Amino acid sequence: MTKKFGGWGGALLLALQTGVANAAWQLNMTPGVTKPSQVVYDLHNLMTWICVIIFIGVFGVMFYSVFAHRKSQGHKAANFHENTTVEVIWTVVPFLILIVMAWPATKALLSVRDTSSPDMTIKVTGHQWKWGYDYIKGEGEGISFLSQLATPQEQIYGTAAKGENYLLETDNHVVVPIGKKIRVLTTANDVIHAWYVPALAVKQDAIPGFVRDTWFKAEKEGVYRGQCAELCGKDHGFMPIVVEVVSAEKYTAWVAGKKKEMAAAADDPNKKWELAEMKARGEKVYAAQCVACHQANGQGIKGTFPGLDGSKLVQGPAAGHIDIVLNGKQGTSMAAFGKQLSDTDIAAVITYERNAWGNKTGTVVQPADVKAARK
Amino acid sequence: MSAVIDNHAGHDAHDDHGHHPTGLMRWVTTTNHKDIGTLYLWFSFVMFLVGGVMALTIRAELFTPGIQIVRPEFFNQMTTYHGLIMVFGAIMPAFVGFANWQIPMMIGAPDMAFPRMNNWSFWLLPPAAIMLMSSFLMPGGAAGVGWTMYAPLTSQMGPGMDTTIFAVHILGMSSIMGSINIITTILNMRAPGMTLMKMPMFVWTWLITAYLLIAVMPVLAGAVTMTLTDRHFGTTFFNAAGGGDPVLYQHIFWFFGHPEVYVIAIPAFGVISQVIPAFSRKPLFGYASMVYATASIAILSFIVWAHHMYTVGMPVAGQLYFMYATMLIAVPTGVKVFNWVATMWKGSLSFETPMLFALGFLFLFTLGGFTGLVLSMTPVDVQVHDTYYVVAHFHYVMVAGALFSAFAGVYFWFPKWTGKMYDETLGKWHFWLSLIFFNMTFFVQHFLGLAGMPRRIPDYHPQFTEFNQISSIGALGFGLAQLLFLYILLKAIRSGEKSPEKPWDGADTLDWTHLPTPAPYHTFENPPVVK
C-alpha cells in the first residue's frame, strides 16, 4: 500500500505541475467556455488564495507556539488574557477583508445573472430520469425531443468495458449555435432536478410547477457534458446532459435535419395497427421508458416498483391500463407519460405490455383509443 | 427532585454507591445526571458505528465506476440514513451526554433541574432510533430522499418515509426537553458566587445551544408534519398542482437546518475552549469576547439559511443578502479561532490526546470554515453546489469539527468520570490515524467537487476514479481507527490505571478543583462557594 501511495503522491505532484493535462487528476474547476464560467473560475481562485494566505498566517502562529512554547522544553506559562486593542483589531480586520472579498463577488454575481434579451430560448423539463427539450424561441423553434442516458446497462453492471463517455452520453444532444445567448427555462414534471453543465457554469434547479431561468453563451465549439445535480430518486445518477455547440451553418443544417426527422416520425393517428408490428414498436418504447423500474422481464422490483407480468391491471380492461400510462399515479414514481409520448407510442407500449411475458390478452390498443382517452 | 433532597437530608458524607436499583433497572429508572450522561454517550457511540457502516457502504460502492455492491435505490437510502443517524443519533446525543455529565459539576449543582424529564429525554431516543431503522423493513424499503428530505420526492416514498418522519418527531421532542432542562439548570442552579460571566465556556456554549434547539426543532417538526399531511391527507403545501411550492419546504427546512449546524458546532467550541486552556496552562485569552462571539454566531445562524438554496432561482437581491449575511459569520468565527491561538501563545503546552484532538479540531475546522467562506460567494457556490466540494466542506466541519471535539471531550473527562486513565500511547495512535485517514477521505473530495462530480450519485465517470479510491481507502481506515477508540475505552474501563486526582494540571473548573476523582455518584449536595 505504501508503494501505491508513493505512486499517487507522485502523480498528484505531477498533476499540480503540469496544470492538470489529465482530466483524471483534475484539481480545480473546469475553466469553461462562457464568460460567466471564466468569471466564476477567477473568483474561486482569488478567494481560495486569500483563504490560503490567512490560513498560513494564523496557523503559522499556532505552530510556532506549538514548537516554541512547550512544557517539555521548560517553557513557563505567561498569564496574560483580555486585551481590548488586540480584540478590536482581530474583529475589524477580518471585517475589512470580507468587504474586499464581497466586492468582486458582487460584481461577478450581477454579471452572471442577466438573462435578458436572449437570441434563443430553450425550455428544459426534468423527468424521472431523462430531460425533455423544447426549442421555444429563435432558430429551431418547434424542435422538441427527449434526451436520456445512452450508456448501455452492461457497462454499468460491469459485463462490458466502460466507454469513453461512460454515464455522460445521451441519445439526443442539445445542439446550439456558437456565440448566441441561449436562455434556458427550467421546469420539471415530477420532482426537483437540476440542470448542471460545468463548462457552461450553469446550474439551475428544475422545479415542478414553476419555471426558472438561466443562460449561457458558448464561445467555443465542442461537446460539453453535465449531469442532474439534485437528488431525484433512483436514477438520479443516470440522467446526463450533453450540449453540443456548433457553428451557425452547422446549426442551421441540424435544425433542418431535426425537423425532417420529426416530420417523418409523426405517425398517421388513424392508422390501424396489427398486433405484431405494434408489439415490436412497443418493445422499443418499453426498453427506453419503462425498463428502469419495471425491468426487462416485467417483474419490477419487489416492494418498490410493481411487476407487470401477471398484473391484474395489465390483464384487465384496456381503459384502466391506458389511464395509468397517460396520467401516472399520484404519490409514486409512475410518471404521466401522456405529456411525453405520442398516442402511437403509448398505444404501442400498452399493447406490448399486454402481450409480453406471461400476459396473453391478445388485445391491440390503437392510437385512436389513446387519443379518445386523453379527453 | 425529591430523590436529590432525600439524599441530601439523609447522608452527610459523599455516597459513592447511592440508593438506586442495580442491573438493568438502574439504567431504566435512573434520574442521576451522570448515569443519564453515560447512557447518552453509549447510545451515541452505537449510532456512530451504525452510521459509519452506512458510510462505508457508500464508499465501497464508490470505490470504482459501475454498480457493484448495492442497487441505486439502496444507495440513496444509505446516504439518507447515514446523514440522519450521524446528525440526530450520534453527534447531538454525544454533546447532550457531555452536558449531562459536566454542567451540574461545572456550576456546582447537585443534578439537572428536572431529573425525571432528563430520564424521559434519554429514553425517547432508543425507540426513535428503532423506528428510524425500522424504515428499512417497510415495503419499498427506507426513504431514499437525502437527510434533507426535499419535497416532492418525499411524496413518492413508501411507508418507510412515515416511520422516518415520526422518528424525527420523537428525536425533536427529546431535544426540546433536554434543552429546557439545560437552560433551567444553568439559570437556576449555579453555585453561590458563580455569575453568568464566571461560568466555564462549555456551560455558556450549551446555554446558547439549548436556546437554538428550542427555537428550531419545532420548525423541523412542522416541515416534516407538512410532508406527512401532503403524503396522506390531501394537503398541498409543497405541491404546485394544489397551489403549494416545493421550494417552501427548503426554506422551512433550512431555517431549521442552518441553526442545526451550530447546534452541533457550538458545544464543540465549548469543549475546545476547556481543553486548550487546560493544556496550555493559561486562562482562555478573551473569555468575554468568546461569549459574545458565540452568541453572535447563534443569532447570525438564523438569518443565513438560503445560502443552501442559491440554485433554486432566488431574485438577485435575495442572493446578495444571503451572501453578505453568510460572509459575516466569518467575523465571530475568526474571533474564536484567534482567541484559541492567543490562549496557546506563550503558554506551557503539552500534547496529551485531548489536546491533540483539540488542535486537530482547530486546524481542520478552520479549513472547513474557509471552504464555507468560498461557498458563501453565490457565483462560486452555483458552480459547486450539490457536488463533492460541499460534501468535503461539511465533513470538515462535522467530523474534524464536532467529532474531533467530542473525542477531545471524552479523553479529557474520562478520568473524572471513571477514575481510570486511558492508554496514552493508544490514544495518540487513535488521534494520528483519525487525522490521516480523515484527510485522505475528505480532502480529495474538494477536487472531485471542483471537477464537477455531483453528490448522491451511486456511479460516476471514470475520470473521478482515482480520488474516489483514495477517499474510499481513507474511509475504511477511519472506520477501523474508531474500533481502536472502542478498544481504548473498554480497556481503560476494565483495567485502566487509577487516575491521579487531577491528571491535567491546567484544568480549573469546579469538577476538577472541588470534587474527588472519580466523581462520586452524588456531587455538590452542598453547593461550593465561588469567589
Interface residues (C-beta under 8 A of the other chain):
Chain A: M1 W8 A11 A23 A24 W25 Q26 L27 N28 M29 T30 P36 S37 V39 V40 L43 H44 M47 T48 C51 I54 F55 V58 F59 V61 M62 S65 V66 H69 R70 K71 S72 H75 K76 A77 A78 N79 F80 H81 E82 N83 V86 E87 W90 T91 P94 F95 L98 M101 A102 A105 T106 A108 L109 L110 V112 R113 Q155 I156 Y157 G158 K162 N165 Y166 L167 L168 D190 V191 I192 A194 Y196 P198 A201 K203 Q204 D205 I207 P208 G209 F210 R212 D213 G226 Q227 C228 A229 E230 L231 C232 G233 K234 D235 H236 G237 F238 I301 G303 T304 Q330 G331 T332 S333
Chain B: P65 G66 I67 Q68 R71 P72 E73 N76 P139 G140 G141 G144 V145 G146 Y150 P152 L153 S155 Q156 G158 R231 N239 A240 A241 D245 P246 V247 S280 R281 K282 P283 L284 F285 G286 Y287 A288 S289 T311 V312 G313 V316 Q319 L320 M323 Y324 M327 L328 A330 V331 G334 V335 V337 F338 V341 A342 T343 M344 W345 K346 G347 S348 L349 S350 F351 L359 L362 F363 T366 L367 F370 T371 L373 V374 M377 T378 P379 V380 V382 Q383 V384 H385 D386 T387 F447 L450 A451 G452 P454 R456 I457 P458 D459 Y460 H461 P462 Q463 F464 T465 E466 F467 I470 I473
